[in-house]
Amino acid sequence: MITRAELKSYAALLQKKFRDETNKFLVEGEKLILEAVNHRIKCELIICNSSYSHKNNGTVRALSKLV
């Protein structure tokens, strides 16, 4: 489970200032996440809702091993 503080820090990444300060960025969408993983970009966290998790259990399990 994500804490409020963690959620706030990830939400701050929507602003360029914070992306530059933390040297982190957000990737949204299955295709872009898979592309980032395939290019060996280190993922700190992958978030999905329960509906996606149930429909794509194999993908979620594979990605969770890479994080």
C-alpha positions, 0 to 999 in steps of 0.5 A, a space after each residue: 500500500 502506498 502512503 500519503 507521503 509517497 503518493 504526494 511525492 509521485 504526484 509532484 513528479 507531474 511538475 518538471 521542477 521535481 522531476 529534475 530535482 529527483 531525477 525521476 519521471 512517470 510512465 503511464 500506460 501498459 505499452 510505455 511501461 513494457 517499453 521502459 522495462 525492455 530498455 532496462 530502465 530501473 522502475 521504482 514502483 508500478 501501480 495498477 488498479 485491481 481491475 487491471 490486475 485481475 484482467 492481466 494477472 500474468 503481466 502484473 506478475 512478470 512486471 512485479 519480478 522486475 521491480 
